[in-house]
Amino acid sequence: MIEPHAPAPPGTTLPWAGPARLPVRPGTGRFFVLACVFVCASCGLVYELELVTFATYLIGDSVTQASVVLSVMVFAMGIGSLAAKRLRWRAAAAFGAVEAALALVGGCSAMALYAVFAWTGDWGGLWASGPRCLLVAFSLAIGLLIGGEVPLLMELIQRIRRQDAGGAVADLFAADYVGALVGGLAFPFLLLPLLGQLTGALLTGTVNLIAGGALVLGLFRRDLTRRARWVLLLTNVAVFAVLATAAVLVDDFEHAARHAVYGQDVRVALQSDIQEIVLTGGADGRPLDLFLDGRLRVSGRDEHRYHEALVHPAMNGPHARVLILGGGDGLAAREVLRHDGVRRVDVVELDEAVVRLARRYPALAQLNGHVYGDPRVHVTTADAFDWLRGAPPATYDVVISDLPDPGITASTKLYSQEFYGLARQTLVDSGRLVVHAGPVASRPRVFWTVNTTMREAGLHTAPYCVGGRDSGFAAGPDRSAGASRAPHDWGFVLAAPGERPELRLDPSGPPPRTMTQATLAADARAAARGRIGGLPASTLVHPRY
């Protein structure tokens, strides 16, 4: 007979080790095991969602990043399950070690990823693949450890009371799936908004550690040798100390990392229900910069070029009623209100926190000309797509789409044929729609896909681009592009439902500070030189960005 704690000789079939010596009744023991399965499944899904969130935030908000993380984790879980078969002869000790390692790796993964992101400098060159490699490494390690849990837990629950394999699998998987549901809901609705990614991951690791340690050192302690109990206890204490120390230092760490990313002049940093919002500069002559989820959305160095190019060509014609989709910073509204004859401006912004900052933060309110104090400006907090579905038809003379770059997953539907069809319905017959369509020089296929998509929605288009972008900071979907590959132009598409709009400035309107009719004509010719034909339109069910 093989001793329960002795390794089996090669080629030996492992017999059942016999019932576990529990300090409680078997029924109570099974309940504790299933409760541990529930907690571990919740923690495992939180780790998974945390990695997906970091993949889209740090590297780029794309389906590709999420797919890579999830597929690597699922693959690693399979490998981990196979590897755990060799540990069943010491299931209790092995499970305790797996949970301690999982708590340490999963709990600290967010801080490690953010540290690499913040302090590796320019992500072009040597570090271009750094974040991707690190994410894959964490996905692989966490997946291996999660995969090892189920075989070991199956062995432990069978040792409490032997039952048929089908019944044991059903009980175990039921607790696992319910736990995954709880973890999946807790991450977006509790952990992320209340604690943030860093503290949320550390708390998850701590819960994971306590659950695994309590099960092994409490329920199955008699299955461990005295030495194994002490080793596991000291290991858990050490891991807990690491997680607790990290939790105490997390605010200082985040502050230092934020300054490493954005510079030393961070004025506002907050996490809204939608995104991270950071304002830098705006004092002592330094330009104000607005970052949303780490992407530069407004730069005081060049925002006039962007907003004048976005707004003024579309205002050539009737413009009594104007709709701005996005643009919660108020800068597009500022340019609209420079024109005489504007009676109403409706701003549809997803994030109320951006509008609140644009109203109350002195530097941003000064930059937008305090437009939210103008009685003609009305703000609605809503998703632009959903709002357009209920918008009154034939209402607006001008619709301005001031939205994040196409290609960011959350904004893909806002560059779809369906979206432009809805926007077209809100226009009067002589109305105009203008869209920020991303950089032309660095992402020409995306730009011309936007143009094609608008045409497929029944609009006649006039594309143009404006150079002089001076941010030096990646603003598009790829966070790892680095300053050297940051876009240096903006692309726009002016469209109308009737006939092709004339790309002109309003002769009776205020003269823009950064463009003239001659430069606008040159901008149209510059865009036309890079035209790419034959591209399919992007739709909700088949995005092309």
N, C-alpha and C positions, 0 to 999 in steps of 0.2 A: 504494500500500500504506500502510495506517495504521501509524504507529509504535506499538510495544507500550505505551509510556508516554504517548502523546498522546491526548487525548480525541477520540472519534469525532464527526465532524460530524453535526448533526441529520439524522435520516432515513437514516443510513448503517448498513448491516448489518455487525456486527462479525465479521470472520473469525477463525478460530482463530489464536491468537498464536504458535503453533509450540511445540516442545518446550522445557521449562525447562532452563536451564543449571545442572545439579546438581553438587555436589561429591562425590556418591556414585553408585552404580549405580542405575538406574531401579527395580529391585526393592526395594532398600533404601529408596529415597525413598518408594515407595508405602507401605511398612511404617510409616515415620515419620509420613506423613500420616494413615493409619488409626489409628495410636497416638494422634495428636493429637485425632482425632475421638472416640476412646474417652474421653480425659481431659476434653475439653470437654463431652461428653454427661454424664459423671458430675458435673462441676461445675454444669452447667445444672440438673440435677434437684435437686441440693442447694439451689441458690438457690430453686427452686420450693417445695420442702418447707419451707425456712426461712420463706418468706413465709406459707405456709399455717399453720405453727406460730405465727408471730407474730400472724396474723390471729385465730386462736382464743384466743391467750393475752392479747393486749393489748385486743382489742375484745370478743370474746365467743366462747365455745366452741360454735360452731354450724355446721351444714352450710352455711348461707348464706354465711358469711365465706369458707370454703374454696372454695365454688363460684364466688364472685365473683373470687377471686384466680386460680384455675385458668382460668376462661373468659376473663378479660382477658389472661392470659399467652398462651394458645393463639391468641386473636385477634391479639395483637401479633406473635406469631411469623409468622403469615401475612403481615402487613404488612411485617415485616422481610425476609422472603424476597423479596417483590416489589421492595422498595427495593434489595436487594443486586444485583439484575440489572443495575443501572446502574453497578455498581462492578466488574464482572467484568474490564474492560479493565485494571484495576490490582488484580487479586485478592490478590496477596501483601501489598501495602501496606494494602489495605482490611481484610484479615483481621487483620493485626497491630494496626491501630487499633481494630477491633471488640473483639478480645480484651482490649486494655488498658482500654477503656471498660467492658467487662463485668466485668473483675476489680475495677475501682474501685467501680462501682455495686453489683454483687452482694456484694462483700466488705464494704463499709461499710453496706449496707442495714440489717443488724440493729442496729448501733449508732445509726444515724440514727433508726430507728423507736423504739428504746428511749429515746433522748434526748427526742424529741418527747413520748412518753408520760409521761416523768418530770417534765419541766419546763414543761409547758403549763398547770399548775394545774388548776382545776376544769373537768372535761370537759363540764359542762353549758354552755349558752350558746354563745359564740363558737367554742369548740374541740370542740363535740359531733361535728362531722364531720371534724375534723382527722386522726385516725388512719385513718379509712376513705379519705380522699382521698390520704393519703401512701402507704398500701398499694397503692391503685390506680395511683398514679404509679410506684412501684417495679415493680409487676407489668408495667405497660406498657413501661417502659424496658428491663427485663431481657428481656421477651419479644421486643421489637424487635431487641435485640442477638443473642439466641439464634437468632432466625429468620434473621438475616443470615449465620450461620455456614455453613449447609449449601450454599447456592449458591456461596459463595466457595471452600469446600473442594472442591466438585465441579469447579470450574474448575481448581483447583490439581492435583488428582489426574489430571485429564484431560491437563494439560500435561506430566505426567511420562511417561505412556504413553497414547496415544489408544485408547479402547475403546468398544464399543457402550454406548449410554446405559443400557440395562437392567442390564448387568453392573456398570457404575460405581455405579449407584444401589444395587444389591444389596450391593456391598462397603461402601459408605459407610453405609448404613442398618444393616447388621449390626454394624459397629463402634459406631454410635450407640446402638443398642438395648442392646447388651451393656454399654456404658458407663453407660447410664441405670440398668440393673439394679444395677451396682456402687455408683453414687451413691445410689440409693434404699435400699440395704441399709446403706451406710456411715453415712448420716445418723442413723437411730435407734439403731444398735447400736455405733457408734464415736464419731462427732463429737459428738452431743448428750450422751451420758452422760460421755464422757471430757473434752471440751473446753468444752461448753456452746454456746449459740447464738452468742454474740458471737465468741469465739475460733474456733469452727468455721467461721463465715462468712468471717472474715479469712483463715484457712488455705486455704479453698477458693478465695478470690480470688487468693491467692498462687500456688497450683498452676495455676490458670487462666492467670495472667499468664506464668508460666514456660513452660508448654506452648506458648502462642501465640507468645511471643517467640522461643523456641528454634526453632520450625518456620520462622518467617519469616526471622529474622536468621541462622539456621544453614543451613537447607536451601535457601531461596529468596533468599538475600542478593544473588545476581548479577542477580535480576530487579528490584532496587531501585536507584535512583540513589544516589549518595553522600550527597546531602542527605537523601533519604528514610530511608536507614539511620540516620543520626545523629539525625534527628527521632524515629524510632521507638525507638531505643535510649534517648535521653534521656527520652522519654515513659514507657517501661517502668521506668526507674530511678526516676522521680518517683512513679509509681504504687506501686512496691515500697516506696519510702520512706514513703509514706502508710500503706500496710498494715502495715509493720513498726512504725512509730511507734504506730499504733492498737493493735497487739498488745502492745506494751510497756506502754501506758497503760490497757489494758482492765480490769485489776483495780481501779485507782483510779477509772476511769469507772463501773464497775459499782457500786462502793461508794458513790460520790456519787449515782448515779441511784437506788440502793435507798433511800438516806436521803431523797431528794426525794420518793419515792413513799410510804414508810412512816413518815417522820419520823426524828428523830435518835436514837431510842432502840432501834435494832435490836440484839437480843441474839444471835440465832442466824439464820443464813442458809445454807441448804444445798440442793443439787439432788440429790434421790434418784433412783432409777431410774424413779419414777412422776411426780414433780412437784417444784416449788420449794416449800420450806418456810421460812417466816420467822416468828420470834417477836420481838415487841417488848414493851417494858415489863417489868413483873414485879419492879421494884425501886424503892425510895424511895417506896413508896405508889402508884406508877403501875400501872394495871391491865394484866394480861397479855393480849396479843392474838396469836392464831395465824392466819396467812395460808397458804393452800394455793393455789399457782398464782395468787397475787395477789388471791384472794378471801377475805374475812374469814370464817373458820369458827368462831372462838371469840373472844369479847370479854369480858374480865374485868368490864366494866361491866354486862353484862346476861345473861351466860351462865346464871346461876341461873334466870332467868325461862324461858329456852328449855328447859333440861334438866329442870326440875321439871315444866313443862307437857308435855314429851315423855314422861316416865317415869311420873309418879305416877298419872294416870288409868288407865294400862294395868295397874298393879299392884293394882287393886281386884279381888281374887279370888285363886285359887290362883297362886302365883308361886315355886314351889320351883326350877324350871329356867327360866332366862331366856337368850334368844339376842339378842345385839346385833349388827346388821349395820352395819358402819362403826364410828364412835365410838372410833377408836383413841386419841383423846386421853384416854380413861378417865373422862370427865365423866358420861356416861350411866350407866356402871357404878357410879360414886360414888353416884348417886341410887338405883340398884337396891339396893345393899348397905345402904342406910339402912333397908330393910324387913326385919323379922324373917321367918324361915322360908325365906330364900333359900339353897339348897344348892349351886347351880352356876350360873355365868355364863359363857357362851361368847361371845367377841368375835371376829368375823370382819372383819379389817381388811386392805385391799389393800396398804397401804404400811407395811412393817416399820419404816421410819425414823420414822414418826409415833409408833408404839408405843415405840420406843427413846427418843425424846425424852420421852414421857409417863412413862417409867420413871425416867430419869436426870436430866433437867433439873430442878433444884430447884424453880423457881417453878411449872412445870407439874405436877410430881409433888405439890407441896403443894396446888395447886388441885384436883387430882382425888382428894385424900385418900390418896395412895399405894396406889391400888386394886390395882396389879399386884403388890404384895406379899402380897395376900390369896390364900390357897390355893384359894379357891372360884372365882377368875377364871382362865380358860384362854383363850389367844390363838391364833388360827389366821391365818396370813398367806395370804390367798386372795381372789380375786374373789368377791363375795357371790353373784352369779348362778350361777357355776360350782359354788361350794360347796353351794348349796341343791339343785342337781341330784343330788348324792350324799348329801344329809343324811338321817338316819334319820327315818321318818315318825312322826307322833304322839308327839313327844318333848318339846316345850316348852310351858310354860304361858303364856309371854309372849314375843313376838318384837318387838323394837324396831328400826325402820329409821331409823338416824341417818346419812343419806346426803346428798351435795351436792344443791343445788336441782335440781328437774326442769327440763329445757331445756338443761343443759350436756350436750354430745353424749356424753361418756363415761359419764354417769349415766342417759341416756335409757332404756336397757334395764332399769335398776333401778327404773323406774316403769312397767313394762309389765304387761299382763295376765298374761303368762306368768310373770313374776317373782312376782307376788302369788299366782298359782296354786301355785307351788313353796313359797312361804312358808306358805300355807294348809295344805299337806300336812304340814308339820313341827309344826303345832299339835295339841294334844289337843282333844277335843270342846268343852271349856270354855275353851279358850285365847283370847288376845287378841293382835291385831297392831296396832301403832301406827306411823304413817308421818309423817315430816316432809314436808309437801307444798308448801312454798314460801309466800311471802306472799300473803295473800288480797286485801288492798286494792289492791296494785299489779299483781298478775297473777291476777285472779280466774278466767279461763278455764283457766289451768294448774291451779290448785287444784281446781276442780270436775272437770277431766278426770281428775285422780288419783282423786277420789272415785268417778267413774263407772267407771274402770278397775278399782278394787277390787271394786265391786259386780258387774261382769261376770266377775270371777274367783271368784264364789260367796261373797263376804263381805258381811255386813251392817255398815253404816257409821254412825258418829256423828262428823261433822266439828265442829271448833272452832278458834278462833284466839285468839292471845294478843298483846296490844299491849305497848308499852313498849320496843320495840327501839331502842337508843340508840347504834348503832354509827356512823352517819353515813358509812358506807363501803359501796360497792356490793358485795354478796355473791353476787348471782345471776349468770346467764349473761352479762349485758351489762356489761363492764368500763368502758364509756364513759358509764355513766349519771350518774356524779358524785354527790357527797354529797347534793345537793339532791333527787335522785330515788331515793336509797337506800331500801329497804323499811323500814317501821317496825312490822311485825308478823310473826308466824310463824303458819303454818297447819298444822294437824295433822288426821289422820283416824284415829280409833280404830275397829277392826273386829273382828268375830268370825265364825267359820264357822257357828255355830248360829243364834242370834237376835241382834237388834240389841243391842249392848252398852250397859249403863247408864253414862252419863258421870258417874261419881262418884269421889271420892277414897276410899281405903281408910279406913274409920272407925277401924280398929285400927292404922293405919300412922303413920309419923312425919309431923307436920304440915309441909307445905311452907312455906318462908319468904316466897314471893311470890304464893301463890294460896290461895283458900279454896273451899269448895263453892259459895258464892254467886257468886264471881267466875268459877268454871268454868262455871256455868249461864249467866251473862251472856256468856261467851266463845262458847258454843254458839249462843246467840241472835244474837250479832253475826255469826257466820259464816253462819247461815241466812238472814239478811236479804239477803245478796249472792248467793244461790244462782242458778246458771245451769243450766238444764235442757236436755236434748236433745243433750248433747255426746257424741261417739263415744268409745269406749275407745281407749287407746293400746296398740299391740302392737309386737312386735319388727319386723315387716315394714312396719308403718304407724304410725310414731311421730307423736303429735299435739302434742308440746310445742314 
